């Protein structure tokens, strides 16, 4: 398995070769660049109740739907233009305890 990782095997192929391994759906969707799949995962995640209105609003906007969504720690919502280029544009929204949503924009 380590040798396969070093060769750069995809998560899908790794799961096929090593069926005992559990593959995270978010990791799989990110690796495959499955933007609609990522949106679906986050929009339907039962643990993201507090972010759901924001997720739905962003998904409803055609301009924002082009971005790849991600959620960290259930409180940081990001939209990135390119999963492999950190210099590409992104939007980050942070929900802090007992505070309103704070928005940041970088390009």
N, C-alpha and C positions, 0 to 999 in steps of 0.2 A: 504494500500500500504506500509506503514512504517513497519507493522508487517511482511509482505512478504519479505521486504528487510532484516529485522533482521533474518529471517529464512534462508537467503542465496539463495533466489529464483534466477534462471537464468534470464538473460535479455530476452531471447526468451519466457519463461513462463510468465514473468512480462508483456510483450507486449500482450500476448494472454489474460491474465486476465484483463489488463487495456489498451484496444486498443487506448485510447486517448493519451497514452504516446508515444513519438517519440524515437526510438532506433537508435543510431548512428551506421552505418554499420561497422566502425572501431572497436568500442567497442564490437559489437557482434562477429566479426571475431576474435578479441583477446581473448574474453572469451571462444570461442569454439575452439581455437587453429587452426584456419583455415589459415594456412600459404599461400596457393595459393590465397585465397580470399583477404588477406592483400596485397599481391603483386599486384593483379589486381586493387584494390582500389587505391593504390598509383601510379601505372603506368598510370592510366587513369584520375587522378585528374587534372582538368584544372588549378588549382591554383599552381601546382608544376612545372610549365614550366622551371624554372631555374634549378631545380634538376632533371628533366626528363632524361638528358643524363647520369647522374650518376646512377639513378634508373635503367635505361635500361642496362647499363654496369654491374651493380651488379647482376641483374636478369639473364643476359646472362651467368654468371659464375656459373657453377654447385656447386662449393664449397660455394659461397655466397648465392645462392638461398635456401640453407638449413636453413638459418637464418630467423627469423621473422623480417620483416622491420617495422620501425616506422619513422614518420616525426613530429618534434615539431616546431611550429611557422613558418613552411615553410622554415626553414634554417638549422635545425639539423636533419641529416639522421642517423638513428641507425639500426644496425643489431644485434639482440640478439639471442643467442643459445637457451635460455629457457625463456619463458614469466614469469615464476613463481620463477625463481632462479636468483637473482641479481648477484650472484657470478659466474654464468656461463659466458663464453666468450662473448664479444661483440665488435663491431666495431662502432665507432662514427665518422661522418664527419660533419664538421661545415662550412657553407658558411657564411662568414662575409661580410658586406657591403664593397665594393671596395677592396676586397682582394681575393686571390685565395682560392681554397678549402684547408682546413687544415685537415689532417687525424690523428686520434688517435687510438691506439689499446690497449685494456686491456684484461686480462684473469683472 
